[in-house]
Amino acid sequence: MRTGSGTVERYVLPGQVGGFPKLAISDDGEPVVGVYQKIFVVDPKTVEYRIFELEAASQSESLDPETLPQAAGAVVNLKVSSNTAYVSRYGMSSIMALDLESGESSETPISRAFGGFDDFAVLGEDIWLVKTNDTLGGPPSQLGILRGGQLQIISRKVISAAATTDELIVATWDDTGVGQASSEGFREFQPSGQASDMLARLGPETLIGPVSQDQYWVTDPSQNMVAWIDQSGGSSAVFELPTWSFDASSLVCPISDYGNECGGVEHVPTRVVALAVSPGGDLYIADETKNRIGIVKAPE
């Protein structure tokens, strides 16, 4: 499907991959998919893949003593830097570094005093945490650098963040929608072009994928859109994602005196649950609706 000056393509994930896939791109341009306690490294040309089985989490490793055994240790967030996969796992107070060549792994502990965090990014040797603050009246989120067991707070209004070579591009709660963060601090900037309206209305599930320090992708499931931003050239492009139709009679629905309450044909938007950017700047999105990976080609 061609939209604007970019092309959207798809290929079906391996049959075993279901649930809530997490996605990253290796330095070799291979999609890396995390599901449950497995990491898949996929060849995008042949869709052949290799699997890394993560060690099962014991109940003693869990932050929550009520965690179900089958849920503890499942992949929550996934990043790739220098052909190393960095993984946060459900109920575990650490981030795993997995070498995608050797399969060797190590853990970076996170103080339990931090509580939960929504996402993380890897920038050089630093791990950054995007941490939700659920205290009444507190800030909606915190962005900070994890160093020596301490979290150095850089910003308190970030939805999501992803790393470029030497800084982070972040999606914010402000009307500008985007900003840049480094160890020196945080600054916002105002994008121009088609995407400015979209960025002013970002929802809480927004994801951002940098291509370079000045070019990046933004997805917002609440608007069913993807935006390409070229900050250096002052241009942007917006791509509307597909809405899928299916026969609702195939679903298990509540039955009343009037029959099947699901009705006839249902229309469901693309649900982006994860994204990654290839070395060439193309956007890969994990579409939960159709259990597929979508590809949006970068505008030339």
Buried (B, 14 or more C-beta within 10 A) or exposed (E): EEBBEBBBBBEEBBEEBEEBBBBBBBEEBBBBBBBBBBBBBBEBEEEEBEEBEBEEBEEEBBBEEEBEEEBBBBBBBBBBBEBBBBBBBBBBBBBBBBBBEEEEBEBBEBEEEBBBBBBBBBBEEBBBBBBBEEEEEEBBBBBBBBEEEEBEBBBBBBBBBBBBEEBBBBBBBBEBBBBBBBBEEBEBBEBBBBBBEBBEEBEBBBBBBBBBBBBBBBBBBEBBBBBBBBBEEEBBBBBBBBEBEEEBEEEEEEEEEEEBEBEEEBEBBBBBBBBBBBEEBBBBBBBBBBBBBBBBBBBE
